[in-house]
């Protein structure tokens, strides 16, 4: 089982936590790039898949590194909509 498959399992496991670095890895492997223009400064982040034009918007967690539960649920919904999980 590869790293992406393990991350998908972590996303779908309600008791697991996802770090921001794991999320960025998952997004990069699925052709998402960080959009660095406009109002996406500081802890606000936007990632876009230029092929599908799909955008993921979220706040980078701080002071910790783990994604909040509501962010994880949002990402699961968006990834399922895009067929990534």
FIKENU-852398 format. One record per atom (N, C-alpha, C): atom name; x, y, z; residue in one letter; residue number from 1. Coordinates in Angstrom, 3 decimals, padded with zeros to 6 digits, m for minus. Layout:
N
SITE_CA_X_Y_Z_A_NUM $
...
***
This chain:
85
SITE_N_000.848_m001.178_000.000_X_1 $
SITE_CA_000.000_000.000_000.000_X_1 $
SITE_C_000.890_001.236_000.000_X_1 $
SITE_N_000.603_002.135_m000.922_X_2 $
SITE_CA_001.403_003.346_m001.059_X_2 $
SITE_C_000.994_004.436_m000.080_X_2 $
SITE_N_001.759_005.505_m000.102_X_3 $
SITE_CA_001.527_006.618_000.821_X_3 $
SITE_C_000.173_007.288_000.585_X_3 $
SITE_N_m000.221_007.430_m000.681_X_4 $
SITE_CA_m001.509_008.059_m000.991_X_4 $
SITE_C_m002.656_007.210_m000.456_X_4 $
SITE_N_m002.574_005.890_m000.630_X_5 $
SITE_CA_m003.629_004.998_m000.129_X_5 $
SITE_C_m003.728_005.071_001.392_X_5 $
SITE_N_m002.578_005.170_002.063_X_6 $
SITE_CA_m002.575_005.299_003.521_X_6 $
SITE_C_m003.214_006.621_003.950_X_6 $
SITE_N_m002.938_007.688_003.200_X_7 $
SITE_CA_m003.559_008.976_003.519_X_7 $
SITE_C_m005.065_008.936_003.308_X_7 $
SITE_N_m005.510_008.272_002.263_X_8 $
SITE_CA_m006.949_008.142_002.025_X_8 $
SITE_C_m007.599_007.406_003.185_X_8 $
SITE_N_m006.947_006.342_003.668_X_9 $
SITE_CA_m007.475_005.617_004.834_X_9 $
SITE_C_m007.560_006.529_006.048_X_9 $
SITE_N_m006.532_007.371_006.251_X_10 $
SITE_CA_m006.556_008.307_007.384_X_10 $
SITE_C_m007.697_009.305_007.247_X_10 $
SITE_N_m007.926_009.790_006.025_X_11 $
SITE_CA_m009.038_010.721_005.814_X_11 $
SITE_C_m010.360_010.070_006.175_X_11 $
SITE_N_m010.532_008.828_005.785_X_12 $
SITE_CA_m011.822_008.158_005.977_X_12 $
SITE_C_m012.002_007.571_007.369_X_12 $
SITE_N_m010.948_007.506_008.160_X_13 $
SITE_CA_m011.034_007.011_009.526_X_13 $
SITE_C_m011.423_008.174_010.442_X_13 $
SITE_N_m012.617_008.117_011.050_X_14 $
SITE_CA_m013.090_009.255_011.858_X_14 $
SITE_C_m012.192_009.592_013.053_X_14 $
SITE_N_m011.447_008.632_013.562_X_15 $
SITE_CA_m010.625_008.875_014.737_X_15 $
SITE_C_m009.218_009.347_014.433_X_15 $
SITE_N_m008.851_009.397_013.173_X_16 $
SITE_CA_m007.475_009.760_012.827_X_16 $
SITE_C_m007.332_011.277_012.682_X_16 $
SITE_N_m006.102_011.721_012.802_X_17 $
SITE_CA_m005.807_013.135_012.591_X_17 $
SITE_C_m004.907_013.269_011.370_X_17 $
SITE_N_m005.085_014.357_010.643_X_18 $
SITE_CA_m004.311_014.650_009.444_X_18 $
SITE_C_m003.503_015.912_009.712_X_18 $
SITE_N_m002.224_015.870_009.409_X_19 $
SITE_CA_m001.403_017.066_009.557_X_19 $
SITE_C_m001.503_017.916_008.293_X_19 $
SITE_N_m001.161_019.167_008.424_X_20 $
SITE_CA_m001.215_020.068_007.282_X_20 $
SITE_C_m000.217_019.625_006.211_X_20 $
SITE_N_000.945_019.100_006.626_X_21 $
SITE_CA_001.933_018.623_005.666_X_21 $
SITE_C_001.403_017.416_004.887_X_21 $
SITE_N_000.667_016.524_005.556_X_22 $
SITE_CA_000.069_015.381_004.857_X_22 $
SITE_C_m000.959_015.857_003.833_X_22 $
SITE_N_m001.740_016.856_004.209_X_23 $
SITE_CA_m002.720_017.415_003.282_X_23 $
SITE_C_m002.025_018.022_002.070_X_23 $
SITE_N_m000.977_018.811_002.298_X_24 $
SITE_CA_m000.259_019.417_001.174_X_24 $
SITE_C_000.352_018.355_000.261_X_24 $
SITE_N_000.849_017.272_000.834_X_25 $
SITE_CA_001.391_016.176_000.031_X_25 $
SITE_C_000.289_015.563_m000.832_X_25 $
SITE_N_m000.859_015.288_m000.212_X_26 $
SITE_CA_m001.993_014.703_m000.933_X_26 $
SITE_C_m002.443_015.623_m002.068_X_26 $
SITE_N_m002.545_016.905_m001.784_X_27 $
SITE_CA_m002.972_017.854_m002.807_X_27 $
SITE_C_m001.965_017.925_m003.954_X_27 $
SITE_N_m000.680_017.951_m003.633_X_28 $
SITE_CA_000.340_018.052_m004.684_X_28 $
SITE_C_000.325_016.807_m005.568_X_28 $
SITE_N_000.088_015.652_m004.997_X_29 $
SITE_CA_000.046_014.414_m005.776_X_29 $
SITE_C_m001.215_014.314_m006.629_X_29 $
SITE_N_m002.197_015.167_m006.346_X_30 $
SITE_CA_m003.432_015.191_m007.137_X_30 $
SITE_C_m003.522_016.476_m007.968_X_30 $
SITE_N_m002.362_017.032_m008.310_X_31 $
SITE_CA_m002.240_018.171_m009.230_X_31 $
SITE_C_m002.831_019.478_m008.712_X_31 $
SITE_N_m002.879_019.674_m007.412_X_32 $
SITE_CA_m003.305_020.957_m006.851_X_32 $
SITE_C_m002.071_021.804_m006.586_X_32 $
SITE_N_m002.176_023.066_m006.891_X_33 $
SITE_CA_m001.093_024.024_m006.642_X_33 $
SITE_C_m001.614_025.110_m005.716_X_33 $
SITE_N_m000.737_025.587_m004.847_X_34 $
SITE_CA_m001.138_026.679_m003.951_X_34 $
SITE_C_m001.276_027.958_m004.759_X_34 $
SITE_N_m002.397_028.622_m004.576_X_35 $
SITE_CA_m002.636_029.898_m005.233_X_35 $
SITE_C_m002.143_030.987_m004.290_X_35 $
SITE_N_m001.187_031.768_m004.737_X_36 $
SITE_CA_m000.530_032.732_m003.850_X_36 $
SITE_C_m000.895_034.173_m004.157_X_36 $
SITE_N_m001.994_034.394_m004.870_X_37 $
SITE_CA_m002.391_035.760_m005.182_X_37 $
SITE_C_m003.694_036.091_m004.483_X_37 $
SITE_N_m003.998_037.353_m004.423_X_38 $
SITE_CA_m005.278_037.782_m003.862_X_38 $
SITE_C_m005.309_037.704_m002.355_X_38 $
SITE_N_m006.444_037.263_m001.836_X_39 $
SITE_CA_m006.668_037.275_m000.394_X_39 $
SITE_C_m006.240_035.980_000.278_X_39 $
SITE_N_m005.304_035.254_m000.294_X_40 $
SITE_CA_m004.859_033.996_000.304_X_40 $
SITE_C_m003.523_034.192_001.005_X_40 $
SITE_N_m003.460_035.173_001.874_X_41 $
SITE_CA_m002.217_035.418_002.590_X_41 $
SITE_C_m002.357_034.962_004.029_X_41 $
SITE_N_m001.231_034.801_004.680_X_42 $
SITE_CA_m001.243_034.392_006.071_X_42 $
SITE_C_m001.733_032.972_006.230_X_42 $
SITE_N_m002.682_032.771_007.147_X_43 $
SITE_CA_m003.154_031.418_007.406_X_43 $
SITE_C_m004.233_030.972_006.421_X_43 $
SITE_N_m004.761_031.879_005.624_X_44 $
SITE_CA_m005.743_031.502_004.594_X_44 $
SITE_C_m005.010_030.919_003.401_X_44 $
SITE_N_m005.416_029.722_002.993_X_45 $
SITE_CA_m004.762_029.037_001.882_X_45 $
SITE_C_m005.804_028.654_000.841_X_45 $
SITE_N_m005.384_028.698_m000.411_X_46 $
SITE_CA_m006.224_028.240_m001.518_X_46 $
SITE_C_m005.369_027.364_m002.414_X_46 $
SITE_N_m005.922_026.233_m002.807_X_47 $
SITE_CA_m005.245_025.301_m003.698_X_47 $
SITE_C_m006.165_025.066_m004.882_X_47 $
SITE_N_m005.582_025.099_m006.085_X_48 $
SITE_CA_m006.388_024.940_m007.283_X_48 $
SITE_C_m005.815_023.832_m008.155_X_48 $
SITE_N_m006.722_023.040_m008.703_X_49 $
SITE_CA_m006.372_022.056_m009.716_X_49 $
SITE_C_m006.696_022.712_m011.047_X_49 $
SITE_N_m005.671_023.073_m011.795_X_50 $
SITE_CA_m005.875_023.836_m013.026_X_50 $
SITE_C_m006.543_023.019_m014.126_X_50 $
SITE_N_m006.481_021.685_m014.030_X_51 $
SITE_CA_m007.160_020.842_m015.023_X_51 $
SITE_C_m008.668_020.870_m014.824_X_51 $
SITE_N_m009.100_020.666_m013.582_X_52 $
SITE_CA_m010.537_020.598_m013.294_X_52 $
SITE_C_m011.105_021.933_m012.828_X_52 $
SITE_N_m010.238_022.910_m012.542_X_53 $
SITE_CA_m010.634_024.231_m012.025_X_53 $
SITE_C_m011.245_024.151_m010.624_X_53 $
SITE_N_m010.987_023.063_m009.918_X_54 $
SITE_CA_m011.520_022.885_m008.560_X_54 $
SITE_C_m010.607_023.598_m007.568_X_54 $
SITE_N_m011.222_024.312_m006.623_X_55 $
SITE_CA_m010.478_025.074_m005.624_X_55 $
SITE_C_m010.798_024.550_m004.228_X_55 $
SITE_N_m009.753_024.375_m003.434_X_56 $
SITE_CA_m009.875_024.018_m002.014_X_56 $
SITE_C_m009.432_025.240_m001.224_X_56 $
SITE_N_m010.290_025.733_m000.348_X_57 $
SITE_CA_m009.948_026.883_000.506_X_57 $
SITE_C_m010.025_026.448_001.965_X_57 $
SITE_N_m009.023_026.847_002.735_X_58 $
SITE_CA_m009.013_026.499_004.157_X_58 $
SITE_C_m008.036_027.396_004.894_X_58 $
SITE_N_m008.096_027.312_006.207_X_59 $
SITE_CA_m007.150_028.020_007.059_X_59 $
SITE_C_m006.101_027.024_007.522_X_59 $
SITE_N_m004.844_027.446_007.431_X_60 $
SITE_CA_m003.761_026.613_007.940_X_60 $
SITE_C_m003.896_026.559_009.461_X_60 $
SITE_N_m003.818_025.360_010.031_X_61 $
SITE_CA_m003.993_025.258_011.484_X_61 $
SITE_C_m002.844_025.936_012.237_X_61 $
SITE_N_m003.210_026.605_013.303_X_62 $
SITE_CA_m002.216_027.198_014.182_X_62 $
SITE_C_m002.849_027.390_015.546_X_62 $
SITE_N_m002.196_027.261_016.619_X_63 $
SITE_CA_m000.761_027.049_016.723_X_63 $
SITE_C_m000.333_025.610_016.438_X_63 $
SITE_N_m001.243_024.657_016.411_X_64 $
SITE_CA_m000.884_023.267_016.143_X_64 $
SITE_C_m000.712_022.999_014.662_X_64 $
SITE_N_m000.556_021.724_014.327_X_65 $
SITE_CA_m000.323_021.330_012.955_X_65 $
SITE_C_m001.433_020.422_012.415_X_65 $
SITE_N_m002.310_019.932_013.298_X_66 $
SITE_CA_m003.354_019.001_012.887_X_66 $
SITE_C_m004.588_019.749_012.400_X_66 $
SITE_N_m005.209_019.203_011.351_X_67 $
SITE_CA_m006.429_019.802_010.814_X_67 $
SITE_C_m007.581_019.627_011.786_X_67 $
SITE_N_m008.424_020.615_011.876_X_68 $
SITE_CA_m009.630_020.536_012.707_X_68 $
SITE_C_m010.609_019.546_012.081_X_68 $
SITE_N_m011.504_019.021_012.898_X_69 $
SITE_CA_m012.450_018.015_012.424_X_69 $
SITE_C_m013.349_018.570_011.318_X_69 $
SITE_N_m013.817_019.814_011.445_X_70 $
SITE_CA_m014.697_020.377_010.426_X_70 $
SITE_C_m013.957_020.568_009.103_X_70 $
SITE_N_m012.644_020.849_009.159_X_71 $
SITE_CA_m011.842_020.991_007.943_X_71 $
SITE_C_m011.683_019.626_007.284_X_71 $
SITE_N_m011.420_018.618_008.094_X_72 $
SITE_CA_m011.291_017.255_007.571_X_72 $
SITE_C_m012.589_016.815_006.897_X_72 $
SITE_N_m013.725_017.099_007.508_X_73 $
SITE_CA_m015.015_016.738_006.913_X_73 $
SITE_C_m015.258_017.485_005.607_X_73 $
SITE_N_m014.896_018.754_005.555_X_74 $
SITE_CA_m015.006_019.553_004.334_X_74 $
SITE_C_m014.151_018.938_003.227_X_74 $
SITE_N_m012.919_018.566_003.570_X_75 $
SITE_CA_m012.014_017.992_002.578_X_75 $
SITE_C_m012.521_016.655_002.061_X_75 $
SITE_N_m013.051_015.826_002.938_X_76 $
SITE_CA_m013.609_014.534_002.513_X_76 $
SITE_C_m014.723_014.768_001.505_X_76 $
SITE_N_m015.613_015.703_001.812_X_77 $
SITE_CA_m016.719_016.019_000.900_X_77 $
SITE_C_m016.202_016.486_m000.453_X_77 $
SITE_N_m015.229_017.383_m000.444_X_78 $
SITE_CA_m014.681_017.917_m001.681_X_78 $
SITE_C_m013.919_016.847_m002.465_X_78 $
SITE_N_m013.134_016.006_m001.779_X_79 $
SITE_CA_m012.382_014.964_m002.461_X_79 $
SITE_C_m013.304_013.908_m003.054_X_79 $
SITE_N_m014.388_013.589_m002.358_X_80 $
SITE_CA_m015.351_012.632_m002.918_X_80 $
SITE_C_m016.025_013.220_m004.148_X_80 $
SITE_N_m016.360_014.505_m004.090_X_81 $
SITE_CA_m016.998_015.178_m005.223_X_81 $
SITE_C_m016.090_015.137_m006.462_X_81 $
SITE_N_m014.785_015.234_m006.234_X_82 $
SITE_CA_m013.819_015.236_m007.329_X_82 $
SITE_C_m013.342_013.826_m007.706_X_82 $
SITE_N_m013.799_012.819_m006.962_X_83 $
SITE_CA_m013.397_011.432_m007.258_X_83 $
SITE_C_m011.994_011.065_m006.807_X_83 $
SITE_N_m011.465_011.799_m005.845_X_84 $
SITE_CA_m010.117_011.523_m005.355_X_84 $
SITE_C_m010.107_010.457_m004.269_X_84 $
SITE_N_m011.222_010.325_m003.548_X_85 $
SITE_CA_m011.335_009.258_m002.542_X_85 $
SITE_C_m012.677_008.569_m002.706_X_85 $
***
